[in-house]
Each structure stands twice: as C-alpha cells, then as structure tokens.
C-alpha cells in the first residue's frame, strides 16, 4: 500500500520539475542566492572636477542603497558621480533576514595653482598632471630687456597662456610678464628663463630664473 502512494508522488514531482520552465513558480526567498555580484567605479582615479561611472549588480535582495547622497537604487544600474574629494562608497543590500555590504573608493586628485616670482628661482616644484604654474617676472618698459624661455620640455609642462601687463605709459614703468603652464605628462623638466637684450648674446643676460619641475 505504501509503495502505491510513493510511486505516484515521485512521478508527480518529476513531471512538475520537467515543466517548471513553462510556469511561474514562486521560489522561497531563502532558496535564492543573495549576493553583490559587482560594485565598481571607473576610472578609479580622477582629477577634481571630472566624472566617473559607478555601477553595481545585486541578486536576491529586497532593497539596495548607496551612501553619499545616492540613496535607494535598483538591483542593478549605474550612476555618473563627481566627488570633490577622495570618497569611499558603500553599497548595502538587504533581504528578509540580513544585509550585506560592499565598498569602492575613488581617488580625486586635487588640482592646484603654483605661483612663482623671481624670488622662487632655484626651487624644486612637485606637480601632478593638471596642476598649473603661474610665473610672473618684472621688467622696466623701454629698456630693451626682455624675459625669454631658453629651456623647457613642453611635453611635460605646456605653455597655455602668456600675457604682458603693467605701466606702459612711462619709459621705465614697471611691467610684468606672466606665463601660465599646465602639467601635461609625467616626467622631469627644467624651466629656465633669461633676462637680456635680444641683440646681445645670452651670456650678457643680467638675470636668470630657473625651476626644477617634477610631474608625477
């Protein structure tokens, strides 16, 4: 009698298993794998003011949230972020019984402006890509003397702007040359300028500015 009951039950379970793909069957939450399959940020290092892509994928969760003002999100997706400083993001996934977390960090390189004058000649300057150098050197109008760059690797430190300003109304009036440079690539270069009259040899220069630049 017992065998007559067991055999039909086995056949019924086998039949249901065979056709499970054809029906919507409620699977208990505890049987669904609960995990954070991915949580990443690309790129992982940016300059201040740039953006990155934060992406994630979670399975088996009833809710998902990300801190740092992102809030509740779907089980998978992506978000464009622009943090102002190095930031760690934490994703929290929750199901009926527990929660799990994952973290990613994005490094934000803070760009800076370095200001130099004749008083900084001989300096060693450390920069990161994107930093700017503002160099201002004085001269007197009408004397024939000018500042000229005689050494610089522009593949490392690129000239982005040059201006001349000051008192042009009076011979001998105080003038200024200002260069703005941008750190373009990693490496070392020497920034050297001389103050001379163009019709004379460089050996007759009366002043020299030099700075040793390291971009990393």
Buried (B, 14 or more C-beta within 10 A) or exposed (E): EEEEEEEEEEEEEEEEEEEEEEEEEEEEEEEEEBBBEEBEBEEEEBEBEBEBEBBBBBEBBEBBBBBEEBEEBEBEEBBEBEBEEEBEBBBBBBBEEEBBEBEBEBBBBEBEEBEBEBEBBEBEBEBBBBBBBBBBBBBBBEEEBBBEBBEBBEEBBBBEEEEEEBEEEEEEEEBBBBBBBBBBEEBEBEBBBBBBEEEEEEEEBEBBBBBBBBBE
